[in-house]
Amino acid sequence: MNQHFATHGASPSLRVTRLDNGLTVATEAMPGVATATLGVWVGAGSRHERAEESGLSHLIEHMAFKGTRTRSARAIAEDIENVGGEINAATSAEGTSYTARVLGEDVGVALDVIGDILTHSVFDAGELAREKSVILQEYAAVEDTPDDVVYDAFIESAFPGQPIGRPILGRPDTIKSFDEPAIRAYLAREYTADRFVVAAAGAVEHEAIVAAAGRHFGAMPAATAPEAVPGVYGGGERRMPRKLEQANLVLGLPGLSFRDDGYYALHMFAQVLGGGLTSRLWQEVRETRGLAYEIQAFHWPFSDCGLFGIGAGTSGGDLAELTDVTLDALVRATRDIASEEIARAKAQLKLSLLGALETPGGRIERNARQILAWGRVIPAADVIAKVDAVTVEAVREAGARLLAGPPTLAAIGPISKLPPLDRIAGRLRAA
């Protein structure tokens, strides 16, 4: 019998039901909204791949739209677009999503298409060959884009030899090797019912979504997928000298999991350091010194680890000065971040969090991701309370924790003047 869960403190229109096989359905009706956004989130992404499967999650996302037992690739697109809808999919390190946006009256059409592509795809050999070619072109496009290359090299250097550090696209040799048996083996192992969340918001009715989820996914076995290989930050560097007009640099340190108590404080540290036009790095690097067109600090949290980074592009001649200024700003921020900077960071974070919930797409993404991560939807008020509770001291401490880890460095272009990694590490240790 399906289980219905209370959602204490969350939106009164949020309803959550778990099917007998472990699949979760979450809906949130939004009065006054005529459209619906819905989809399926699967808690399996690139970090769940074995070495020989690198890029397979992304290929499966593509192949989902290439034909089922009853629909051709064109029929999939037509069935959605004939009702004015849009359909899309995305792959990340920890999950894959398949989503559609339609008028409220056409929710059934969208669910039927998504259910079909996730349970009855045929993986035709001809379509598979063509899509592998498309992904190889996508890979080539990334290789021709220095600021994409440097970020791939950055995460690979931070998590060397680990699934979480591999590029989501995979590598040409693995992409070329994929066949139908490899796809079906991965799906059987990783696409288990307990990792599925069907989420919908807008002009939706919960019972209708639950019934449709049961029709399409109720027969999935109640299996448990294997745990992903833990992410262990290592640090290191990759330098890629190339004849380019600009040097692209990413400097990183070990971050935090979104489960860590210090997550919000570290997010605010990144925001103060390089998260906007008033951030310290933007003001010093861009406005005062003119060393870069753009510079940013960021924090990528995962379920069991995280990665903090600072990325910028500059001329080869300015690279040494940019590095010195960046390191100085990073170290100084751990000591003297002020209360007004934290207040601004809190306001920016709250606007981002609450603004996302004003659209059906933002609602379903929040609901699905939190259910996969926590097994429940966390009320927005609880999140805001955690944001408001962060102190100046906690933010400084979060920054200081960064300096204790070994750095990661990735750079591409005219980088001969980039300081050695051990010198950068020494500057951070001396702080």
Disulfide bonds with the S-S distance in Angstrom:
none
